[in-house]
Amino acid sequence: QVQVVESGGGLVQAGGSLRLSCAASGSSFRIDDMGWYRQAPGKQRELVATITRGGSTNYADSVKGRFTISRSNAKNTVYLQMNSLKPEDTAVYYCKVVVTISSRLLEVWGQGTLVTVSS
């Protein structure tokens, strides 16, 4: 089994910064892609940013230039540095980890962490 736990959410004023972390734990697994998604009230979950094991990144247009995704393969952890936050960034942020276990590819989601940006 693989577990994923996010941390770092909270309340911040517009223009401020937050750093989210997501750590994967378990045994006998290999992590491939890692990513952050978010879901605002009344809206569908959307992609924020993803990063491959080799470090290639992909961002939603709405966060390009403001958010940075990074990872530590040694720590099985992915980070999301969020700068210049806007009220429209308010959402529950979810971490998704794609893992290989016994040659099977699995997606594991975290429980989510709330980010609230006040105007």
JOJO-V348431 format. One record per backbone hydrogen bond with DSSP energy under -0.5 kcal/mol. NH is the residue of the N-H (numbers start at 1). CO is the residue of the C=O. Records with the same first field share a line. If there is no record, write none. Layout:
# JOJO-V348431
NH=CO / CO
This chain:
# JOJO-V348431
3=25
5=23
7=21
10=114
12=116
14=118
15=85
16=13
18=82
20=80
21=7
22=78
23=5
24=76
25=3
27=1
30=100
32=98
34=51
35=96
36=49
37=94
38=46
39=92
43=40
46=38
48=36
49=36
50=58
51=34
52=56
55=52
58=50
60=48
63=60
64=60
66=63
67=63
68=81
70=79
72=77
73=71
76=72
77=72
78=22
79=70
80=20
81=68
82=18 / 80
83=66 / 81
84=15
85=16
89=86
90=87
91=115
92=39
93=91 / 113
94=37
96=35
97=108
98=33
99=97 / 106
100=30
101=99 / 104
104=101
106=99 / 104
108=97
110=95
113=93
115=91
116=10
118=12 / 116
